[in-house]
Amino acid sequence: MTETTCLLGSIATARSGDKGNHANVAVIARSQAGYRYLEQVLTAERVAEYFDLLDVGEVKRFELPKLGSMNFLLIDALAGGASQSLRIDTQGKLLGTAILDLPLPTPVNLDEMRAVDYP
């Protein structure tokens, strides 16, 4: 990480799990400013590139602005899913933890984004 980047985990939290061979990764911004920033920079393409080593087929982004969150569906990310995969994380539970290390361009108002302001 350089001075011009920050980690996603500094402005958001995440949860993840499986849907068969696919994985869901929810990213929840700590603040409204953080969500507005993530709308611009946390694209499906950026997430697909970050998880490239998993050989993900496609990534789809679903926005939930009233919850200040986004859900990413990672198609074919689990190498067959819990009943078939030989991977250690067959249910995609660690993907939420992993995405928090995704580097993003540092926003000018990073401190504002770190403060929780959702009711």
Backbone hydrogen bonds in HBPLUS format (Angstrom, degrees):
<---DONOR---> <-ACCEPTOR-->    atom                        ^
c    i                          cat <-CA-CA->   ^        H-A-AA   ^      H-
h    n   atom  resd res      DA  || num        DHA   H-A  angle D-A-AA Bond
n    s   type  num  typ     dist DA aas  dist angle  dist       angle   num
A0005-THR N   A0002-THR O   3.17 MM   3  5.52 165.6  2.19 114.1 115.9     1
A0106-THR N   A0004-THR O   3.01 MM 102  5.48 162.8  2.04 125.3 125.8     2
A0006-CYS N   A0104-LEU O   2.80 MM  98  5.38 152.1  1.87 149.9 159.5     3
A0104-LEU N   A0006-CYS O   2.75 MM  98  5.38 160.3  1.79 161.7 168.7     4
A0010-SER N   A0007-LEU O   2.88 MM   3  5.57 165.5  1.91 122.2 127.1     5
A0008-LEU N   A0102-LEU O   2.91 MM  94  5.52 150.6  2.00 149.5 158.6     6
A0011-ILE N   A0008-LEU O   3.02 MM   3  5.80 164.6  2.04 124.1 128.6     7
A0012-ALA N   A0008-LEU O   3.06 MM   4  6.02 122.7  2.40 145.6 160.0     8
A0009-GLY N   A0100-LEU O   2.86 MM  91  4.21 152.1  1.94 135.8 127.4     9
A0030-ARG N   A0011-ILE O   2.93 MM  19  5.72 161.8  1.97 147.1 143.7    10
A0013-THR N   A0028-ILE O   2.87 MM  15  5.24 155.0  1.93 142.2 148.9    11
A0028-ILE N   A0013-THR O   2.80 MM  15  5.24 166.9  1.82 148.4 152.9    12
A0015-ARG N   A0026-ALA O   2.99 MM  11  5.21 148.3  2.09 139.6 148.6    13
A0026-ALA N   A0015-ARG O   2.74 MM  11  5.21 159.9  1.78 160.9 166.3    14
A0017-GLY N   A0024-ASN O   3.03 MM   7  5.47 146.7  2.15 147.4 154.9    15
A0024-ASN N   A0017-GLY O   2.83 MM   7  5.47 165.8  1.85 160.2 164.8    16
A0019-LYS N   A0022-HIS O   2.79 MM   3  5.10 155.9  1.84 150.9 147.9    17
A0022-HIS N   A0019-LYS O   3.19 MM   3  5.10 163.7  2.21 118.2 117.4    18
A0078-LEU N   A0021-ASN O   3.14 MM  57  5.08 157.9  2.19 150.2 145.4    19
A0023-ALA N   A0074-LEU O   3.05 MM  51  5.07 159.7  2.09 135.5 141.6    20
A0074-LEU N   A0023-ALA O   2.76 MM  51  5.07 170.7  1.77 159.0 161.7    21
A0025-VAL N   A0072-PHE O   2.84 MM  47  5.06 152.7  1.92 143.8 152.7    22
A0072-PHE N   A0025-VAL O   2.79 MM  47  5.06 161.0  1.82 138.5 145.1    23
A0027-VAL N   A0070-MET O   2.82 MM  43  5.31 163.0  1.85 157.8 163.8    24
A0070-MET N   A0027-VAL O   2.90 MM  43  5.31 150.3  1.99 146.7 156.5    25
A0029-ALA N   A0068-GLY O   2.89 MM  39  5.64 157.9  1.94 171.7 171.1    26
A0117-ASP N   A0030-ARG O   3.29 MM  87  6.96 143.7  2.43 145.4 151.0    27
A0035-TYR N   A0031-SER O   3.01 MM   4  6.36 152.7  2.09 145.3 152.3    28
A0036-ARG N   A0032-GLN O   3.03 MM   4  6.31 164.9  2.05 151.4 154.7    29
A0037-TYR N   A0033-ALA O   3.05 MM   4  6.27 151.7  2.13 143.8 151.5    30
A0038-LEU N   A0034-GLY O   2.86 MM   4  6.11 161.2  1.90 151.4 156.8    31
A0039-GLU N   A0035-TYR O   2.88 MM   4  6.13 148.8  1.98 152.9 161.2    32
A0040-GLN N   A0037-TYR O   2.99 MM   3  5.41 134.2  2.20 105.8 117.7    33
A0041-VAL N   A0037-TYR O   3.11 MM   4  6.47 157.2  2.16 151.9 158.6    34
A0042-LEU N   A0038-LEU O   2.89 MM   4  4.98 157.3  1.94 132.1 138.8    35
A0047-VAL N   A0043-THR O   3.11 MM   4  6.41 160.4  2.15 150.6 155.3    36
A0048-ALA N   A0044-ALA O   2.88 MM   4  6.07 158.2  1.93 147.7 154.2    37
A0049-GLU N   A0045-GLU O   2.93 MM   4  6.12 158.1  1.98 146.6 152.4    38
A0050-TYR N   A0046-ARG O   2.98 MM   4  6.18 152.3  2.06 142.1 149.9    39
A0051-PHE N   A0047-VAL O   3.03 MM   4  6.28 152.5  2.11 150.0 156.3    40
A0052-ASP N   A0049-GLU O   3.25 MM   3  4.92 159.0  2.30 105.5 105.1    41
A0054-LEU N   A0051-PHE O   2.97 MM   3  5.69 158.2  2.02 122.9 129.6    42
A0055-ASP N   A0052-ASP O   2.98 MM   3  5.48 164.5  2.01 118.8 123.2    43
A0057-GLY N   A0075-ILE O   2.86 MM  18  5.27 146.0  1.97 153.9 155.3    44
A0075-ILE N   A0058-GLU O   2.81 MM  17  5.15 155.6  1.87 161.7 166.0    45
A0060-LYS N   A0073-LEU O   2.98 MM  13  5.13 156.4  2.03 139.7 147.2    46
A0073-LEU N   A0060-LYS O   2.86 MM  13  5.13 159.5  1.90 150.1 156.1    47
A0062-PHE N   A0071-ASN O   2.79 MM   9  5.07 152.4  1.86 151.3 159.8    48
A0071-ASN N   A0062-PHE O   2.78 MM   9  5.07 162.2  1.81 149.8 156.1    49
A0064-LEU N   A0069-SER O   2.82 MM   5  5.19 153.8  1.88 164.2 157.6    50
A0067-LEU N   A0064-LEU O   2.97 MM   3  5.51 146.4  2.09 116.4 126.4    51
A0069-SER N   A0064-LEU O   3.18 MM   5  5.19 174.8  2.18 133.4 132.9    52
A0068-GLY N   A0065-PRO O   3.06 MM   3  4.70 147.8  2.17  92.3 102.3    53
A0081-GLY N   A0078-LEU O   3.06 MM   3  4.97 169.3  2.07 109.3 112.4    54
A0084-GLN N   A0081-GLY O   3.06 MM   3  5.55 150.5  2.15 115.6 124.4    55
A0085-SER N   A0081-GLY O   2.76 MM   4  5.32 166.6  1.78 172.1 169.4    56
A0092-GLY N   A0089-ASP O   3.35 MM   3  5.47 168.8  2.36 107.7 110.8    57
A0095-LEU N   A0092-GLY O   3.30 MM   3  5.46 154.5  2.37 103.8 111.1    58
A0098-ALA N   A0094-LEU O   2.88 MM   4  6.12 160.6  1.92 153.4 159.6    59
A0099-ILE N   A0095-LEU O   2.93 MM   4  6.06 156.7  1.98 148.4 152.8    60
A0100-LEU N   A0097-THR O   3.30 MM   3  5.62 140.5  2.47 102.9 113.0    61
A0101-ASP N   A0098-ALA O   3.09 MM   3  5.80 165.1  2.11 120.2 124.8    62
A0102-LEU N   A0099-ILE O   2.97 MM   3  5.30 162.6  2.00 117.5 119.5    63
A0112-GLU N   A0109-ASN O   3.07 MM   3  5.39 122.4  2.42 105.7 119.5    64
A0113-MET N   A0109-ASN O   3.21 MM   4  6.59 146.8  2.33 147.5 157.2    65
A0113-MET N   A0110-LEU O   3.04 MM   3  5.08 121.1  2.40  97.2 112.2    66
A0114-ARG N   A0110-LEU O   3.12 MM   4  6.41 134.0  2.34 147.4 159.7    67
